[in-house]
């Protein structure tokens, strides 16, 4: 859930809140997806994603791949 009200409600219920990019990063860590490919495809949609968050996620992904 990406809207602020939903996130706040989830936190009040003690639930962990993870955004779209965070969820995709977790999938990449588990080697379920190739993060750069999925993010490139997602950018072609009408999804509202912060470009700085995308770049940070790609940098973390690259660092993880280099440390393997």
Residue pairs with C-beta under 8 A, 6 or more apart in sequence:
1 7
1 10
2 19
2 20
2 48
7 17
10 16
10 17
11 17
18 26
19 53
20 42
20 47
20 49
21 39
21 49
21 53
21 54
21 57
24 33
24 35
24 38
24 39
24 42
24 57
25 35
25 57
25 60
25 61
27 33
27 35
27 38
28 34
28 35
28 38
28 61
28 64
29 64
35 57
35 58
35 61
36 58
36 61
39 54
39 57
39 58
42 49
43 49
43 54
